Amino acid sequence: MLTNKFIKNINLKKIKNTLINLILKKSKIYKKYIINNNKIYKFIYPIIKYPKKIKILNLIKKKYIKNKKLIGIKGQYLIFKKNYVLNIRNHIGYSINIKF
């Protein structure tokens, strides 16, 4: 996930339609949750440098993380200088203060 590799030529609309058909085949009760909007949004977060060997930051073990410069965001990961990575999903419910 934290490499500079991407899946190219993926057809999200086709995948969406395949999944909708699978869901509706099982049960029609989920039809009300299906959105007909097929607009695709693209989010671009620049990553200055990808980490070579990841050092995981864990707020359970260490309450404060100081002097770490944010150099990128990829998915659920915040990438900091010196190969440090914070997985945001592992910290659901935490209150985090970021100072610039």
Secondary structure, DSSP 8 states (H G I E B T S, - for coil): --SS----S--HHHHHHHHHHHHHHH-GGGGGG--------------S---SS-EEE-TTT-S---S--EEEEETTEEEEGGGEEEEGGGGTT-------
